[in-house]
Amino acid sequence: MSLYLKYRPQNFKSIVGQEHITTTLINALKHQSLTHAYLFSGPRGTGKTSLARIIAKSLNCTNLEEGSEPCNACENCKAILNGRLVDLLEIDAASNRGIDEIRELREKIQFTPTHGKVKVYIIDEAHMLTKEAFNALLKTLEEPPSHAYFILATTEVHKIPETIISRCQQFSFKRITQDDIVKRLQDIAVEEKIQAEPDALELIAKMASGGLRDAIGLFEQMNIDGAIIYQEVINSLGITGHMLIESFFKVLIDKDSIKAIDLINQINGQGQNLNQFCGEFISFLREQMLLGLNERRDIQDIIKFIEIFSEAKQQINQALIPQLPLEIATLKVCGFETKARIEPKPTIIKEENLAELNEKVRDVIPVNSNENENKEKKADEIMGKLNLDAVKENWQRICDNIETPFIRMSFMDSEAVKVEGNNLYLAFKSSTLMGKVANISNQSEILKAFDIVLKTKPILKLEVKRIDLKPISNSNSNEEQPSSIMNMAKEVFGG
């Protein structure tokens, strides 16, 4: 038997975190003043159906304890525990939501109880009933037989018609506090002889979001060989961990967007749920906001963080690249700033060295005015050797010798940035086009072009070009695009 069924509350005392409701109902039972229609509303797993069954037992128990508590030992209590009492009818409105089921209920409710003292009807997920079914139920709720009681349970009370609510006594169940959940889990751990780390139980309670049933389900799931270990809970649920969240918060405060984005990619690379991470981070920010409020500190930055990351969380599930909304949110809170770079110091040329420098410059500048002839001559001089200057100067010739248009276009997205031995490093603007060049069969065609032009086949090292997040000047906005790109587009797409 599952633990949440085994440890389901069987009397008022075992209901956790709903004292404001149980106290009222116990007094009503003691004074025999229970109303004939109740509406229990609240989050799932907070005890609505369990309390409805306890009321049914108390109404039918032949040996009440303390004037309100069911004994769980008499025939009626045992029959309810085993689901055998015909006078207790539980209706799942999700699957029995039509007018026919309610009409049948109205016909049978007139008959007196068969075995119990009274008839109790528990309608779970009551908001799922149709409009016609609600209308058929109205008259019965308004004037029920003296031997019949109705308890409607719902997680979405706003979907219940006002006409139904007005005929019921409503109780709103609240989310169970984390401390109450932890205490209940500790009691179960003792009963089941499970060694549970306190941090693990607190984490389970936090993940349950106020639902004790969900907490007990997670507790059972995390039990491995009679032990519940904090790190195993983190690994199993894909939870990020407090230390990583604090580290992320610190780099955002420092406005170090590069480190922050690295952390996001690290979390994503570990296979952890980014949506869950974002939710945990927002919860952490809320704690920081409330802490700052109590200490009368400035919390404007925290509020801005919460707004930006809350928006990002809504976008993660729809994003083509899951980490992209988080990366954009990171750049927003960092003010589009990257880590400060060390600018190279200007080289100061001494006057006595100026003449020597001029001589070197004259040696480098080609005398021949025919630029194409000079490039070909220079390339011929270094045939068979990989040289960054030669690659750059013969770039167009290499591109022209790539036969397949889409491979040529993908290669042209790159820029030669470094040569080490026979390794040629290419930086791409687009990771998609870089992927095309990374294809082995496509690379063979590119290397063939290198062999034709430079008589060498380099080893290609590919990377995505790093882009500075600086304002783009409008001065070049009207410049014409190179005609070669237009020609390439025409060649690929026609026209």
Secondary structure, DSSP 8 states (H G I E B T S, - for coil): --HHHHT---SGGG--S-HHHHHHHHHHHHTT---SEEEEE-STTSSHHHHHHHHHHHHH-SS-BTTTB--S-SHHHHHHHTT--TTEEEEETTTS-SHHHHHHHHHHHTS--SSSSSEEEEEETGGGS-HHHHHHHHHHHHS--TTEEEEEEES-GGGS-HHHHTTSEEEE-----HHHHHHHHHHHHHHHT-EE-HHHHHHHHHHTTT-HHHHHHHHHHH-BTTEE-HHHHHHHHT---HHHHHHHHHHHHTT-HHHHHHHHHHHHHTT--HHHHHHHHHHHHHHHHHHHHHTT---HHHHHHHHHHHHHHHHHTT-SSTTHHHHHHHHHHTTT--------------HHHHHHHHHHHHHHS-S-S-HHHHHHHHHHHTTTS--HHHHHHTHHHHHHT--SHHHHHHHHTEEEEEEETTEEEEEES-HHHHHHHHSHHHHHHHHHHHHHHHS---EEEEEE---------STTTT----HHHHHHHHHHH--
